[in-house]
Amino acid sequence: MNHGSGWNIICNDKNNLNWEKCQKQILEWESINYYTIWREWAYKDIQPKILIEKFIIDTGMNIPKDYKFFLFFRKTKDHSSRSR
């Protein structure tokens, strides 16, 4: 989903995915609006959408590092990385 944090469904094999369970979870996520609950302004006008991305792993079956860059006035001021 494009309007939350940590909302992921990991699918290793779409033939064995519990589609009904996923649909129920996605409908629950769609009903949450961080603006109306906690007045987080950045979430005010976001139309909920489902994002689907290819699952990426390295040859050792590890998820790659997660990199985050923090921009202020179009310049990188800080960054972080973490392994999962």
Backbone as CSV, one residue per row, in Angstrom:
resi,resn,N_x,N_y,N_z,CA_x,CA_y,CA_z,C_x,C_y,C_z
1,MET,0.849,-1.173,0.000,0.000,0.000,0.000,0.895,1.236,0.000
2,ASN,0.403,2.296,-0.550,1.197,3.522,-0.681,0.968,4.506,0.457
3,HIS,0.176,4.157,1.441,-0.144,5.132,2.484,0.041,4.567,3.895
4,GLY,1.059,3.734,4.068,1.332,3.169,5.380,2.806,2.857,5.519
5,SER,3.146,2.191,6.584,4.536,1.848,6.836,4.608,0.408,7.313
6,GLY,5.443,-0.386,6.657,5.601,-1.776,7.055,4.450,-2.666,6.623
7,TRP,3.623,-2.188,5.718,2.497,-2.976,5.238,2.965,-3.784,4.042
8,ASN,3.387,-5.004,4.278,3.929,-5.845,3.224,3.338,-7.238,3.305
9,ILE,3.106,-7.799,2.162,2.777,-9.208,2.050,3.860,-9.799,1.156
10,ILE,4.645,-10.697,1.708,5.728,-11.318,0.959,5.198,-12.610,0.336
11,CYS,5.350,-12.712,-0.960,4.865,-13.883,-1.694,6.027,-14.558,-2.393
12,ASN,6.372,-15.752,-1.947,7.428,-16.525,-2.591,6.890,-17.401,-3.719
13,ASP,5.596,-17.735,-3.649,4.978,-18.601,-4.656,3.516,-18.219,-4.787
14,LYS,3.159,-17.540,-5.871,1.785,-17.048,-6.022,0.763,-18.179,-6.138
15,ASN,1.211,-19.384,-6.482,0.287,-20.520,-6.553,-0.131,-21.007,-5.168
16,ASN,0.678,-20.706,-4.156,0.355,-21.118,-2.789,-0.050,-19.950,-1.897
17,LEU,-0.284,-18.785,-2.487,-0.676,-17.604,-1.721,-2.133,-17.720,-1.293
18,ASN,-2.415,-17.359,-0.067,-3.788,-17.350,0.424,-4.417,-16.015,0.006
19,TRP,-5.026,-16.007,-1.183,-5.566,-14.785,-1.770,-6.665,-14.179,-0.913
20,GLU,-7.487,-15.008,-0.305,-8.579,-14.506,0.543,-8.029,-13.762,1.760
21,LYS,-7.011,-14.320,2.381,-6.369,-13.681,3.534,-5.730,-12.352,3.120
22,CYS,-5.069,-12.346,1.962,-4.441,-11.118,1.474,-5.475,-10.038,1.188
23,GLN,-6.567,-10.424,0.558,-7.626,-9.460,0.250,-8.190,-8.855,1.536
24,LYS,-8.413,-9.669,2.532,-8.933,-9.184,3.820,-7.956,-8.182,4.443
25,GLN,-6.657,-8.515,4.405,-5.638,-7.627,4.976,-5.578,-6.306,4.224
26,ILE,-5.615,-6.364,2.898,-5.540,-5.150,2.082,-6.757,-4.257,2.328
27,LEU,-7.932,-4.842,2.437,-9.138,-4.052,2.711,-9.038,-3.361,4.071
28,GLU,-8.438,-4.043,5.039,-8.228,-3.427,6.361,-7.265,-2.248,6.245
29,TRP,-6.160,-2.440,5.533,-5.188,-1.366,5.348,-5.807,-0.177,4.618
30,GLU,-6.639,-0.458,3.611,-7.268,0.625,2.848,-8.159,1.502,3.720
31,SER,-8.706,0.925,4.775,-9.628,1.677,5.623,-8.919,2.605,6.611
32,ILE,-7.607,2.479,6.737,-6.850,3.297,7.694,-6.402,4.590,7.020
33,ASN,-6.630,5.691,7.699,-6.199,6.999,7.197,-5.475,7.720,8.323
34,TYR,-4.154,7.825,8.189,-3.356,8.446,9.249,-3.674,9.927,9.437
35,TYR,-4.231,10.551,8.430,-4.604,11.956,8.596,-5.801,12.076,9.533
36,THR,-6.832,11.288,9.305,-8.024,11.413,10.154,-7.791,10.888,11.563
37,ILE,-6.899,9.914,11.707,-6.648,9.343,13.039,-5.695,10.216,13.856
38,TRP,-4.531,10.544,13.273,-3.488,11.251,14.023,-3.131,12.609,13.437
39,ARG,-3.880,13.058,12.444,-3.660,14.366,11.806,-2.273,14.497,11.195
40,GLU,-1.766,13.375,10.637,-0.482,13.423,9.947,-0.717,14.019,8.567
41,TRP,-0.312,15.270,8.387,-0.636,16.052,7.197,-0.162,15.403,5.900
42,ALA,0.939,14.669,5.932,1.477,14.074,4.708,0.553,13.000,4.123
43,TYR,-0.356,12.487,4.925,-1.273,11.446,4.470,-2.631,12.000,4.057
44,LYS,-2.827,13.303,4.161,-4.151,13.898,3.959,-4.799,13.560,2.620
45,ASP,-4.108,13.763,1.532,-4.736,13.614,0.214,-4.252,12.392,-0.569
46,ILE,-3.723,11.416,0.120,-3.250,10.221,-0.569,-4.426,9.299,-0.863
47,GLN,-4.558,8.923,-2.125,-5.562,7.932,-2.514,-4.903,6.565,-2.385
48,PRO,-5.429,5.689,-1.520,-4.789,4.388,-1.308,-4.660,3.581,-2.599
49,LYS,-3.482,3.023,-2.803,-3.213,2.181,-3.963,-2.382,0.978,-3.516
50,ILE,-2.520,-0.078,-4.250,-1.742,-1.288,-3.997,-0.485,-1.228,-4.861
51,LEU,0.665,-1.466,-4.262,1.930,-1.511,-4.986,2.418,-2.956,-5.021
52,ILE,2.806,-3.406,-6.196,3.339,-4.758,-6.339,4.734,-4.642,-6.940
53,GLU,5.699,-5.233,-6.246,7.083,-5.176,-6.696,7.655,-6.588,-6.755
54,LYS,8.589,-6.777,-7.644,9.274,-8.057,-7.725,10.087,-8.260,-6.448
55,PHE,10.043,-9.473,-5.922,10.789,-9.818,-4.722,12.246,-10.022,-5.090
56,ILE,13.135,-9.255,-4.488,14.552,-9.287,-4.833,15.347,-9.937,-3.700
57,ILE,16.130,-10.946,-4.066,17.049,-11.580,-3.108,18.373,-11.812,-3.817
58,ASP,19.439,-11.934,-3.026,20.739,-12.209,-3.632,20.945,-13.716,-3.751
59,THR,22.108,-14.118,-4.216,22.375,-15.544,-4.432,22.368,-16.347,-3.136
60,GLY,22.554,-15.669,-1.998,22.511,-16.342,-0.702,21.124,-16.352,-0.091
61,MET,20.101,-16.009,-0.903,18.701,-15.960,-0.456,18.469,-14.892,0.612
62,ASN,19.255,-13.802,0.577,19.124,-12.699,1.527,18.432,-11.510,0.873
63,ILE,17.636,-10.811,1.654,17.034,-9.568,1.185,18.132,-8.508,1.183
64,PRO,18.241,-7.699,0.121,19.299,-6.682,0.083,19.141,-5.629,1.185
65,LYS,20.213,-4.895,1.442,20.166,-3.812,2.425,19.108,-2.791,2.033
66,ASP,18.542,-2.181,3.040,17.545,-1.133,2.846,18.252,0.208,3.051
67,TYR,18.286,1.034,2.014,18.932,2.343,2.099,17.881,3.436,2.182
68,LYS,18.094,4.392,3.064,17.201,5.541,3.185,18.040,6.814,3.108
69,PHE,17.589,7.748,2.300,18.258,9.041,2.168,17.283,10.123,2.599
70,PHE,17.715,11.009,3.448,16.884,12.078,3.970,17.273,13.386,3.281
71,LEU,16.331,13.965,2.567,16.591,15.173,1.791,15.967,16.384,2.457
72,PHE,16.706,17.459,2.491,16.233,18.739,2.992,16.612,19.794,1.973
73,PHE,15.610,20.457,1.446,15.830,21.477,0.421,16.656,20.914,-0.734
74,ARG,16.268,19.718,-1.191,16.867,19.020,-2.334,18.312,18.589,-2.121
75,LYS,18.781,18.564,-0.893,20.142,18.115,-0.600,20.093,16.996,0.438
76,THR,20.929,15.990,0.219,21.002,14.887,1.166,21.713,15.350,2.432
77,LYS,21.040,15.223,3.559,21.629,15.636,4.836,21.992,14.452,5.711
78,ASP,21.370,13.310,5.439,21.627,12.146,6.286,21.223,10.892,5.506
79,HIS,21.723,9.765,5.933,21.334,8.509,5.318,21.479,7.389,6.339
80,SER,20.849,6.287,6.042,20.983,5.108,6.905,20.832,3.870,6.038
81,SER,21.337,2.764,6.546,21.156,1.482,5.870,21.011,0.420,6.932
82,ARG,20.308,-0.639,6.556,20.177,-1.750,7.486,19.968,-3.036,6.721
83,SER,20.445,-4.106,7.300,20.206,-5.440,6.739,18.996,-6.016,7.432
84,ARG,18.295,-6.853,6.740,17.099,-7.475,7.333,17.424,-8.830,7.870
